[in-house]
Amino acid sequence: MDNQQLAPIEMFRRDLQKEGSRLKASLPAHLPLERFQRAAMIAVENNMDLLACEPQSLMTSLSRCAQDGLVPDNREAAMVIFNTKSGNNWVKKAQYMPMVDGVLKRARQSGEISTITARAVY
């Protein structure tokens, strides 16, 4: 099967599997590659608009998320779509954004903080 015969979600699944070794090298020991890939697939299945983004931006965002040891589950981290101007055209790009739980998780794992809390500001 060539790329045009595959559904976009299957193309993403295949690309994610290809990037497995690079992602695994970025992931910390406490986060298994399979868990990260499963969370990435669920994130894309829940927001199919991510497949309309530039593929390289999505993979780069997932790689940055892996480097930080966060899971793209919309609690620790999220993949957000932004329109970016490229020449005279607007291009959809995915961007990794750590969420509050993810920032708290990284702070706790640093070993430099004994307690930390977050509260909503009104």
C-alpha positions, 0 to 999 in steps of 0.5 A: 500500500502506498501513502495515498491508500492509507487513512491519515490516522494509519499514516500517523500510526506508522510514522509514530512507530518509525519515530519509536527509537528516537522517542525512546532515546528521549524518554526518561526511564519511568515512562515506557515508549508504549505508554507514550505512543498509546497516549499520542494515538489517543490524543490524535484520535480525540482531536483529528484536526491534529492530522491536518497539521504539518506532519513535522510540527506534530512529530517535533512537538511529540519529541519535545513532550518526550524529552520533558517526560510528559504524556500528551494526555491533555492533563500533563501536556497537550498538542495545540494547533496554531495557524502560522504564516509561511510566506503568503499562506497560513499553515496549521502547525502543532505545538506542545504545551505543558499543562499545570499537572505536567509542570507540577510533575516536573517540579516534583521530579527535580528533587529541589522542591519539597512541596508545591501547589497550584490554585486557580486565580480569579 
